[in-house]
Every structure is written in structure tokens, then in C-alpha cells.
Amino acid sequence: MGQGTWTRWGRGSCEGWSLWLGDIVRGQVTRGIDVPPTWSASFNSTDLGGYPTRDEAMARVEEAVVRSMGEAMADWSIFRPRAKPAVG
């Protein structure tokens, strides 16, 4: 996918955008078929609701990414892998 950038997929009115950061972050924005269209946002399979514009939906996903990554980076700074057990 986009390696840290929004990537468009679909065709015509079947439009979606994905934001992937490694295997950790999966953000997605999809266009509804209603008139006027609404945009659904999700982050790591969690529904973030519907928005009147694509930009608003993307902003909501980005807010979730920033919040989540801040928490993950704080945890990462104190994470220490367990020592491997001795063999033999």
C-alpha cells in the first residue's frame, strides 16, 4: 500500500482511500452511495463514523493515528524483550 501516504483505490463513485503504516496502522475512508455522499472513516477496523467530506473523514483517521501512535511510542520507549532462554 501507500507506505505512510494516503492511497486511492476504486473507480468512479466506488472510491476509497487507505493509509497504512507498516503492519500496525490501517486507516480507511470510503465513499457512500447516498446523495450527497457521506464518507465513512475507520481505524484498525474500528468505525469512526460518517463525515460529509473526504477531507473531514481523513482528518478523523489521522487524529486517531496520532493519538494511537503517541501511546504506542510511549510504550515502545520502555519495552524490553524478554531474554531468550538458555538452550542445553
N, C-alpha and C positions, 0 to 999 in steps of 0.2 A: 504494500500500500504506500502511503504518502511519506513515510519516514519523517514525521513531525510536521507535516503540512496537510491542509485540507485537500482531499482528492474527490473529484466529482465522478459519479457513476450514474448510469441510467441513460434515458433517451427521452427527449420531449418533455411531456408533463410527468413522466415517471423519473423523477430526479432525486438523487440523494448525494450526500457528502459524508465522507468518513475521515476521521482523524485518529491515527494510530501512533502510539509511542511505544515501540518495542512490543513485547507481549503483555505489557502492564495496562496500557490505556487504550480503550476502544470507545471513541466518541462517534455519534452518528446523528445526522439531521436528514429527515426525509420529508418530501412534499406530499401533502394530502391531495385527494382528488376533488375536494369540496370547492365551492366558488364563493368568495375568493379563497384561494388555497391557504391552508394553515400548514405550519412546519412543525413536525414532531422532533423533539430532541431526546437523546438517550446517552447515558454514560455508563460503560461497563454493564450493559443490559438493564440498567435502571432507568425507568421512564422519567424524564424531566419535564414533561408537559408539552403543550402546544403553544405556538407563537405565531403572530401574524406575518412575520417576515423571516426569511432565511437568516439574515444578519442577527436578529434577536435570538433565534434558536442556537446559532453558532456561539454567540456570546455566552449563553447559558451553559453550553457544554464546556467552553473554555474556563468559565468560573469554577465549574466542578473539577476540571483538570487541575487548576492552580491550587484549589483547596486540598484535593486529594494528594497531589504531589508534595505539597508542603508538609503534610502529615507523614507521608512516606519518607521524605528526605530526613525529617527529624528522627524517625525510627531507624533509618539506614545509618545515621551517624553513630548510633550506639550499638548496632547489630554486630555480633561477633559469631562466626560459625563455630559450631561445636568441634572440639578436637576429634580427629579420626581415631577410632580405637586401634590399639596396637594389634598387629597380626602375629600369631605364633604362639 
